[in-house]
Amino acid sequence: MVFSSSYLIQIQFHCLLREVMSPILVFYFVLAYFSDNSRFRKRDIAWQIAILLINPCLILIDHGHFQYNCISLGLTVGAIAAICTDKDLVGSFLFTLALNHKQMSAYYAPAFFSHLLGKCMRRRKPIVEVLKLGVVVLGTFAIIWLPYLHSVDALLQGEDDNLFIYEITSPLMRLLLARCILESTPDILHHNLQTHVLHQCLLHHAIRDQVMIFPLLFAKVLSRLAPFERGLYEDYVANFWCTTSVLIKWKRLFSVKLLKILSFTATLSTCLPSMLQQIRFPSNQGFLCGLLCSSFSFYLFSFQVHEKSILLPLLPASMLALDEPSLFIHFLHYALLSMFPLVVRDKLVQAYLAIYALTFLIINALNNGKQKRGVFHSAGVLFGCCLFCSLILHVVYLVVRPPERYPFLFEAIIMLLCFSQFIFLLIFFNVKQWTLSKAVPQMHKQKLN
């Protein structure tokens, strides 16, 4: 009883620390990013800090859906702040921490890779600079992963771990795992393994190098990070696969292996233009556009996407909001709409409506006429119609009962509307990023010290 009470107190303390410290972490890194940014007035910077800190999607997911993303996003903001101030090693370290905290941070990896590679190629000793970054990244990974690689108990945790040894096709790997398990677990029967088979393996083969078990442990941890068994997409998310599944039944027509290849090809091909631009013309503004394009590519085309993944493109969009404020507000609206079915399932409609109204009141109050410039006004009627339809969809989804033949009709309409807007934003920011190539300062085209 004492143990259970102590354990409960530790969990409560951990949850409290996570809820209190994670917003502080984001706040600190947001301030760090803007501390050396003199491109905008103080009032504009205050407005952008406000929209970063009162992100309604992040509040709903972290404090309503209880899947904490604030820490990884805060570390990502810190990495962006460091790289934009030419502290590339610090930025690499922080992004590696973010990547290990939430594997979804890999959505940003192509942008970080291409931008840092482009900067390294413009320095006097590019190979040395790349090696420095590699040492920092690999060293950070090694420190974080070391406990997993030394823990056989971690390998044996989970619902399907008793069957994991039979999924290993390599006789040598099965042999190494058997040796490791027999040495570390005296009562082998608790793991439901065929001990006589394992003993026979150990009798016929001499194993001296137990370090070879590390690749197996490494693969087990990776299997937790890439849950391919959960399917191509989860629930109703506004990406390509889920939206087009109304016409093409991807899960029925294609195997998981082929879907992995298709999603990887689609994601890489949509990331590639943004990556090439940053390798050729690295700049801070282009880096932010690259982060947005990369995260959008993963959200729209990668394998196994959740509704909450819209938080990842929303972060760089928030950091670009001063350039296109109206477009950002437009994006924020559809990001919230794409999460609305999830919000309804979690019974957070009241919180959603309250934070929706409060956020847009604050943003528009501080916006101070910024909506007059940007691409948004050039297509105001079209965007206005889409906005009106989305507002009607909120009401219809809550009040009207869908036809029995099409029980998910309204979810499909929401997906289609949000997907169309996200595709537009992906194309727009890819074009905008390449137009920055002409405006890159001369100092970026020269060899850096």
C-alpha positions as CSV (number, residue, x, y, z in Angstrom):
1,M,0.0,0.0,0.0
2,V,2.9,2.3,0.9
3,F,4.5,1.5,-2.5
4,S,1.3,2.2,-4.4
5,S,0.8,5.5,-2.6
6,S,4.4,6.5,-3.3
7,Y,4.1,5.5,-6.9
8,L,0.9,7.5,-7.3
9,I,2.5,10.6,-5.7
10,Q,5.4,10.3,-8.2
11,I,3.0,10.1,-11.1
12,Q,1.0,13.1,-9.9
13,F,4.2,15.1,-9.4
14,H,5.5,14.1,-12.9
15,C,2.2,15.2,-14.5
16,L,2.1,18.5,-12.6
17,L,5.7,19.2,-13.5
18,R,5.0,18.4,-17.1
19,E,1.9,20.6,-17.3
20,V,3.6,23.6,-15.5
21,M,7.1,23.4,-17.0
22,S,6.3,22.6,-20.6
23,P,4.5,26.0,-21.3
24,I,7.4,27.8,-19.5
25,L,9.8,25.9,-21.7
26,V,8.0,27.1,-24.8
27,F,7.8,30.7,-23.4
28,Y,11.5,30.8,-22.8
29,F,12.5,29.6,-26.3
30,V,10.0,31.9,-27.9
31,L,11.5,34.8,-26.2
32,A,15.0,33.5,-27.1
33,Y,14.0,33.4,-30.8
34,F,12.8,37.0,-30.8
35,S,15.4,38.5,-28.5
36,D,17.8,39.0,-31.5
37,N,15.2,39.6,-34.1
38,S,15.2,43.3,-35.0
39,R,13.4,42.8,-38.3
40,F,10.1,43.8,-36.8
41,R,8.8,46.4,-34.4
42,K,8.3,45.5,-30.7
43,R,4.5,45.7,-31.1
44,D,4.7,43.2,-34.0
45,I,6.9,40.9,-32.0
46,A,4.5,41.0,-29.0
47,W,1.7,40.1,-31.4
48,Q,3.6,37.1,-32.7
49,I,4.6,35.9,-29.3
50,A,1.0,36.1,-28.3
51,I,-0.2,33.8,-31.1
52,L,2.6,31.4,-30.4
53,L,1.7,31.1,-26.7
54,I,-2.1,31.0,-27.0
55,N,-2.1,28.4,-29.7
56,P,-5.7,26.9,-29.3
57,C,-4.9,23.6,-31.0
58,L,-2.0,23.0,-28.7
59,I,-4.1,23.9,-25.6
60,L,-6.8,21.5,-26.6
61,I,-4.5,18.6,-27.4
62,D,-2.2,19.0,-24.4
63,H,-4.8,19.9,-21.7
64,G,-7.9,18.3,-23.2
65,H,-6.7,15.3,-25.2
66,F,-3.8,14.8,-22.7
67,Q,-1.1,14.1,-25.3
68,Y,1.7,16.4,-24.4
69,N,3.4,18.0,-27.3
70,C,4.5,21.3,-25.7
71,I,7.9,20.0,-24.7
72,S,8.9,18.8,-28.1
73,L,7.6,21.9,-29.8
74,G,9.3,24.1,-27.2
75,L,12.6,22.3,-27.9
76,T,12.0,22.8,-31.6
77,V,11.5,26.5,-31.2
78,G,14.7,26.6,-29.2
79,A,16.5,24.8,-32.0
80,I,15.1,27.2,-34.6
81,A,16.2,30.2,-32.4
82,A,19.7,28.8,-32.1
83,I,20.1,28.1,-35.8
84,C,18.7,31.4,-36.8
85,T,21.4,33.1,-34.6
86,D,24.2,30.9,-36.1
87,K,24.4,28.6,-33.0
88,D,24.1,25.5,-35.2
89,L,25.6,23.0,-32.7
90,V,23.2,24.1,-30.0
91,G,20.3,23.9,-32.5
92,S,21.2,20.4,-33.5
93,F,21.4,19.3,-29.9
94,L,18.0,20.8,-29.1
95,F,16.3,19.3,-32.1
96,T,17.7,15.9,-31.3
97,L,16.2,16.2,-27.9
98,A,12.8,17.2,-29.5
99,L,13.1,14.2,-31.9
100,N,13.7,11.8,-29.1
101,H,10.9,13.2,-27.0
102,K,8.3,13.0,-29.8
103,Q,9.1,11.1,-32.9
104,M,6.7,13.3,-34.8
105,S,9.4,16.0,-34.7
106,A,10.8,14.0,-37.6
107,Y,8.4,16.1,-39.7
108,Y,10.9,18.9,-39.4
109,A,14.0,16.7,-40.1
110,P,14.3,17.4,-43.9
111,A,14.2,21.2,-43.3
112,F,16.8,21.0,-40.5
113,F,19.0,18.7,-42.6
114,S,18.9,20.8,-45.8
115,H,19.3,24.1,-44.1
116,L,22.3,23.0,-42.0
117,L,23.9,21.3,-45.0
118,G,23.4,24.4,-47.1
119,K,25.1,26.5,-44.4
120,C,28.0,24.0,-44.1
121,M,28.6,24.0,-47.8
122,R,29.2,27.8,-47.7
123,R,31.8,27.6,-45.0
124,R,35.6,27.3,-45.7
125,K,35.8,23.7,-44.3
126,P,32.4,22.2,-45.1
127,I,33.4,18.6,-44.2
128,V,34.6,19.6,-40.8
129,E,31.4,21.5,-40.2
130,V,29.3,18.5,-41.2
131,L,31.4,16.3,-38.9
132,K,30.8,18.6,-36.0
133,L,27.1,18.4,-36.5
134,G,27.2,14.6,-36.9
135,V,29.2,14.2,-33.6
136,V,26.6,16.3,-31.7
137,V,23.6,14.5,-33.1
138,L,25.0,11.0,-32.7
139,G,26.4,11.8,-29.3
140,T,23.0,13.0,-28.1
141,F,21.3,10.0,-29.5
142,A,23.8,7.7,-27.9
143,I,23.3,9.3,-24.4
144,I,19.5,9.1,-24.7
145,W,19.3,5.5,-26.1
146,L,22.0,4.0,-23.9
147,P,19.5,2.9,-21.1
148,Y,17.3,1.1,-23.7
149,L,20.3,-0.8,-25.2
150,H,21.3,-2.1,-21.8
151,S,17.8,-3.1,-20.7
152,V,16.5,-6.6,-21.6
153,D,13.4,-5.8,-19.5
154,A,12.5,-3.0,-21.9
155,L,12.7,-5.6,-24.7
156,L,10.2,-7.9,-22.9
157,Q,7.6,-5.2,-22.1
158,G,4.3,-5.0,-24.0
159,E,1.4,-7.1,-25.1
160,D,3.1,-9.0,-27.9
161,D,6.6,-9.2,-26.5
162,N,6.3,-12.9,-25.6
163,L,5.9,-13.6,-29.3
164,F,8.6,-11.3,-30.3
165,I,11.4,-13.9,-30.3
166,Y,9.4,-16.1,-32.8
167,E,9.2,-13.2,-35.2
168,I,13.0,-13.1,-35.5
169,T,14.1,-14.9,-38.7
170,S,17.8,-14.8,-38.1
171,P,19.0,-17.9,-36.2
172,L,22.0,-16.0,-34.8
173,M,19.7,-13.2,-33.5
174,R,17.4,-15.7,-31.8
175,L,20.4,-17.3,-30.3
176,L,21.8,-14.1,-28.9
177,L,18.4,-13.1,-27.5
178,A,18.1,-16.5,-25.8
179,R,21.5,-16.1,-24.2
180,C,20.6,-12.6,-23.0
181,I,17.3,-13.7,-21.6
182,L,18.6,-16.8,-19.8
183,E,21.3,-14.9,-18.1
184,S,19.0,-12.1,-16.9
185,T,15.8,-13.9,-16.0
186,P,16.2,-16.9,-13.6
187,D,12.5,-17.9,-13.8
188,I,12.2,-18.2,-17.5
189,L,8.8,-19.7,-17.4
190,H,7.3,-16.4,-16.6
191,H,8.0,-15.3,-20.1
192,N,6.2,-18.3,-21.8
193,L,9.3,-19.2,-23.8
194,Q,10.2,-22.7,-24.9
195,T,13.2,-23.0,-22.6
196,H,14.3,-26.5,-23.9
197,V,14.7,-25.1,-27.4
198,L,16.7,-22.2,-26.2
199,H,19.0,-24.4,-24.1
200,Q,19.7,-26.6,-27.1
201,C,20.7,-23.6,-29.1
202,L,23.1,-22.5,-26.4
203,L,24.6,-26.0,-26.1
204,H,25.3,-26.2,-29.9
205,H,26.7,-22.7,-30.3
206,A,29.2,-20.7,-28.4
207,I,28.4,-17.1,-27.9
208,R,31.1,-14.8,-26.7
209,D,30.1,-11.4,-27.9
210,Q,26.8,-10.4,-26.2
211,V,27.2,-6.9,-27.6
212,M,25.6,-8.2,-30.8
213,I,22.3,-8.2,-29.0
214,F,22.2,-4.4,-29.2
215,P,20.9,-4.3,-32.8
216,L,18.0,-6.4,-31.7
217,L,17.2,-4.1,-28.8
218,F,17.6,-1.1,-31.1
219,A,15.1,-2.6,-33.6
220,K,12.6,-3.2,-30.8
221,V,12.7,0.4,-29.7
222,L,12.3,1.5,-33.3
223,S,9.2,-0.7,-33.7
224,R,7.6,1.3,-30.9
225,L,8.4,4.6,-32.7
226,A,7.0,3.5,-36.0
227,P,3.6,1.9,-35.4
228,F,2.9,0.6,-38.9
229,E,0.5,-2.0,-37.5
230,R,-1.9,0.9,-36.7
231,G,-2.7,1.5,-40.3
232,L,-2.2,4.1,-43.0
233,Y,-4.1,6.8,-41.0
234,E,-6.0,7.1,-37.8
235,D,-9.7,8.0,-37.5
236,Y,-10.5,11.0,-39.8
237,V,-7.5,13.2,-40.5
238,A,-7.4,15.8,-43.3
239,N,-4.6,14.3,-45.3
240,F,-4.3,12.8,-48.8
241,W,-4.8,9.1,-47.9
242,C,-7.9,9.6,-45.7
243,T,-9.5,12.2,-47.9
244,T,-9.1,10.1,-51.1
245,S,-10.1,6.9,-49.4
246,V,-13.7,7.9,-50.1
247,L,-13.0,7.0,-53.7
248,I,-10.0,4.7,-53.4
249,K,-10.0,2.1,-50.6
250,W,-6.3,2.1,-50.0
251,K,-6.3,-0.3,-47.1
252,R,-8.3,-2.9,-49.0
253,L,-6.6,-2.6,-52.4
254,F,-2.9,-2.4,-51.3
255,S,-0.7,-4.2,-48.9
256,V,0.9,-2.4,-45.9
257,K,4.3,-2.9,-47.6
258,L,3.2,-1.2,-50.8
259,L,1.5,1.6,-48.9
260,K,4.7,2.3,-47.0
261,I,6.5,2.7,-50.3
262,L,3.8,4.9,-51.8
263,S,3.6,7.2,-48.7
264,F,7.4,7.4,-48.5
265,T,7.6,8.4,-52.2
266,A,4.9,10.9,-51.9
267,T,6.3,12.5,-48.8
268,L,9.8,12.7,-50.1
269,S,8.8,14.1,-53.5
270,T,6.8,16.9,-51.9
271,C,9.6,17.7,-49.5
272,L,12.3,17.7,-52.2
273,P,11.7,21.1,-53.8
274,S,11.9,22.9,-50.4
275,M,15.1,20.9,-49.4
276,L,16.8,21.8,-52.7
277,Q,16.1,25.5,-52.2
278,Q,17.6,25.5,-48.7
279,I,20.7,23.6,-49.8
280,R,21.3,26.1,-52.6
281,F,20.1,29.3,-50.9
282,P,20.0,28.9,-47.1
283,S,18.4,31.8,-45.2
284,N,16.5,32.2,-42.0
285,Q,13.2,33.1,-43.8
286,G,13.6,30.2,-46.2
287,F,14.4,27.9,-43.2
288,L,11.0,28.8,-41.7
289,C,9.2,28.2,-45.0
290,G,11.1,24.9,-45.3
291,L,9.9,23.8,-41.9
292,L,6.3,24.6,-42.9
293,C,6.6,22.8,-46.2
294,S,8.4,19.7,-44.7
295,S,5.9,19.3,-41.9
296,F,2.9,19.8,-44.3
297,S,4.4,17.1,-46.6
298,F,4.6,14.6,-43.7
299,Y,1.1,15.5,-42.4
300,L,-0.5,15.2,-45.9
301,F,1.3,12.2,-47.3
302,S,3.1,10.2,-44.7
303,F,2.1,6.9,-43.1
304,Q,0.1,6.8,-39.9
305,V,-1.0,10.4,-39.2
306,H,-3.1,11.6,-36.3
307,E,-5.3,14.6,-36.1
308,K,-3.0,16.2,-33.6
309,S,-0.1,16.2,-36.1
310,I,-1.5,19.5,-37.5
311,L,0.4,21.1,-34.6
312,L,3.6,20.6,-36.4
313,P,3.0,22.7,-39.5
314,L,1.1,25.2,-37.3
315,L,4.3,26.0,-35.3
316,P,6.4,27.4,-38.3
317,A,3.2,29.0,-39.7
318,S,3.0,30.9,-36.4
319,M,6.6,32.1,-36.7
320,L,5.8,33.3,-40.3
321,A,2.6,35.0,-39.2
322,L,3.9,38.6,-39.5
323,D,4.6,38.1,-43.2
324,E,1.2,36.7,-44.0
325,P,-1.1,37.4,-40.9
326,S,-4.4,36.9,-42.7
327,L,-3.2,33.6,-44.2
328,F,-2.0,32.4,-40.8
329,I,-5.5,33.2,-39.3
330,H,-7.0,31.3,-42.2
331,F,-4.8,28.3,-41.5
332,L,-5.4,28.4,-37.8
333,H,-9.2,28.3,-38.5
334,Y,-8.9,25.1,-40.6
335,A,-6.5,23.5,-38.2
336,L,-9.1,23.8,-35.5
337,L,-11.8,22.6,-37.9
338,S,-9.7,19.5,-38.8
339,M,-9.6,18.6,-35.1
340,F,-13.3,19.2,-34.5
341,P,-14.4,15.6,-34.8
342,L,-11.7,14.6,-32.3
343,V,-12.9,17.4,-30.0
344,V,-16.5,16.2,-30.1
345,R,-15.4,12.6,-29.3
346,D,-13.4,13.9,-26.3
347,K,-16.5,16.0,-25.2
348,L,-14.6,19.2,-25.4
349,V,-17.0,21.2,-27.5
350,Q,-17.5,23.9,-24.8
351,A,-13.8,24.3,-24.3
352,Y,-13.3,24.4,-28.1
353,L,-15.9,27.1,-28.7
354,A,-14.6,29.2,-25.8
355,I,-11.0,29.0,-26.8
356,Y,-11.9,29.5,-30.4
357,A,-13.7,32.7,-29.7
358,L,-11.1,34.0,-27.2
359,T,-8.2,33.3,-29.5
360,F,-9.6,35.0,-32.5
361,L,-10.7,38.0,-30.4
362,I,-7.2,38.4,-29.1
363,I,-5.5,37.9,-32.4
364,N,-7.8,40.4,-34.2
365,A,-7.5,42.9,-31.4
366,L,-3.7,42.8,-31.6
367,N,-3.6,42.4,-35.4
368,N,-4.0,46.2,-35.9
369,G,-4.8,46.1,-39.6
370,K,-2.2,43.7,-40.7
371,Q,-4.8,41.7,-42.7
372,K,-4.7,44.5,-45.3
373,R,-1.6,43.1,-46.9
374,G,-0.8,39.6,-48.2
375,V,-2.1,37.0,-50.6
376,F,-5.3,36.6,-48.6
377,H,-7.0,39.7,-49.9
378,S,-6.3,38.8,-53.6
379,A,-8.7,35.9,-53.2
380,G,-11.0,37.3,-50.5
381,V,-14.3,36.1,-51.9
382,L,-13.1,32.5,-52.3
383,F,-11.6,32.4,-48.9
384,G,-14.7,34.0,-47.5
385,C,-17.0,31.3,-49.0
386,C,-14.8,28.6,-47.6
387,L,-14.9,30.2,-44.2
388,F,-18.6,30.5,-44.2
389,C,-19.0,26.8,-45.2
390,S,-16.7,25.8,-42.4
391,L,-18.7,27.7,-39.8
392,I,-21.9,26.1,-41.1
393,L,-20.2,22.7,-40.8
394,H,-19.6,23.2,-37.1
395,V,-23.3,23.7,-36.6
396,V,-24.4,20.9,-38.9
397,Y,-22.0,18.4,-37.3
398,L,-23.4,19.1,-33.8
399,V,-27.1,19.4,-34.7
400,V,-27.9,17.3,-37.8
401,R,-27.8,13.5,-37.8
402,P,-26.1,12.0,-40.9
403,P,-27.9,9.5,-43.1
404,E,-27.7,5.9,-41.9
405,R,-26.2,4.8,-45.2
406,Y,-23.3,7.4,-44.8
407,P,-22.7,7.7,-41.0
408,F,-19.4,9.5,-41.5
409,L,-20.6,12.0,-44.2
410,F,-19.9,15.1,-42.2
411,E,-16.4,13.9,-41.2
412,A,-15.7,13.3,-44.9
413,I,-16.8,16.8,-45.9
414,I,-14.7,18.4,-43.1
415,M,-11.7,16.4,-44.3
416,L,-12.2,17.4,-47.9
417,L,-12.5,21.1,-47.1
418,C,-9.5,21.2,-44.8
419,F,-7.4,19.1,-47.1
420,S,-8.1,21.5,-50.0
421,Q,-6.9,24.4,-47.9
422,F,-3.8,22.6,-46.6
423,I,-2.8,21.7,-50.2
424,F,-3.1,25.3,-51.2
425,L,-0.9,26.4,-48.3
426,L,1.7,23.8,-49.1
427,I,1.9,25.0,-52.7
428,F,1.9,28.7,-51.7
429,F,4.7,28.4,-49.3
430,N,6.8,26.3,-51.7
431,V,6.4,29.0,-54.3
432,K,7.2,31.7,-51.7
433,Q,10.3,29.8,-50.5
434,W,11.7,29.7,-54.0
435,T,11.0,33.4,-54.6
436,L,13.2,34.1,-51.6
437,S,16.1,32.7,-53.6
438,K,16.3,36.0,-55.5
439,A,16.3,38.0,-52.3
440,V,18.9,36.1,-50.4
441,P,21.5,38.6,-49.1
442,Q,24.9,38.6,-50.9
443,M,26.6,37.4,-47.7
444,H,24.7,34.1,-47.9
445,K,26.1,33.5,-51.4
446,Q,29.7,33.9,-50.2
447,K,31.8,31.6,-48.2
448,L,31.2,32.1,-44.5
449,N,34.0,32.1,-42.0
